[in-house]
Every structure is written in C-alpha cells, then in structure tokens.
Amino acid sequence: MKETTIRIEGMTCNHCVMAVRRQLAGIEGLEVEDVEIGSAVVRCDEHAVGSDRIDAAIAEAGFRVTAHE
C-alpha cells in the first residue's frame, strides 16, 4: 500500500472536505487517511487504483487535483 498526498484546488470549507471524503470513500481498494482543505492523504495499491480514478472522483465532487505527492 502506497501513501499519497493529493493537492486539491477549490476547497474552502468543511462541506468541501466532506464532499471529497465521500467521493474518495466510494473507491474500492482506497483507504482515506485524512482530508483537509486543499489536500487529501490516501493509501492504496497504485496498480489497483489509478490516479485517474482518484482525480475523476475529486472532479465529481467539484474540485481539481493539482498534484499527487
């Protein structure tokens, strides 16, 4: 399992945090460690869950990924 920090643009409040957390929690094989305004920390097998799936889930919540660290 690899831990990744995702930088997210457009989050401004706790509602944003909950929206991102809910979308990420819906991805099978992904563990959400933490979500804060502007970032999320997740753990997953990068071969099972691609960054494009993570980015799409965050986009569905209304935000844009700027980096995976």
N, C-alpha and C positions, 0 to 999 in steps of 0.2 A: 504494500500500500504506500503510495506516494502522497505526501502532504503538499498542497499547492495553495498559495495565496493569490486570489483573483482581485485585481483592482477594477472597481466599478464606478462609472461616471453617472451622475444624475440622482444619486440617493441623497435625500435631505432630512429624513425624519425616521422615527421608529416604524411607521407604516411601511416605508420603503424597505427597511430591514426585514420586516415580517413577510413582505411580498417576495423578496429574493429568497429567504429561508424556505418558504413554502414551495417555490418552484424547484429549488435545488433538492429538497427532501423527496420530491417525486421522481428523482432519477435513481433507478435501481443500480446498486453497486457503488453508490456515492455516499459517503458519510460527511455530514455537515458538522464541522468542529466549531465554527464561530462565524457570525455575520455582524458587521458593524457598518455604520455609514461610510461608504466608499470602498469597502472590501469584504471578502469572504474567505474563510480558510476551510478547505475541504480535503478529504482523504479518499483516494480511490486507486484502483488498478488502472493505470493510464492506457492499457491495451483494451480494457473492457469498456471504459467510459472516455470518449474522446473530448478534447477541449471544445470542439464544435458543438457537441451536445450540451455542454455546460453553458457556452455562450448563447445558444438558442434559448435555453431555459431562462437565462437572465434577461434576454431580449423580450421574451414573452411577459416578463414582469414589468417591462417598460424601461429598462436600463441598458447601458452599453459597457461591455468589457473593454478595458484599455490595456490590460496586461495580465499575464499568468507568470507568477514568480515561484 
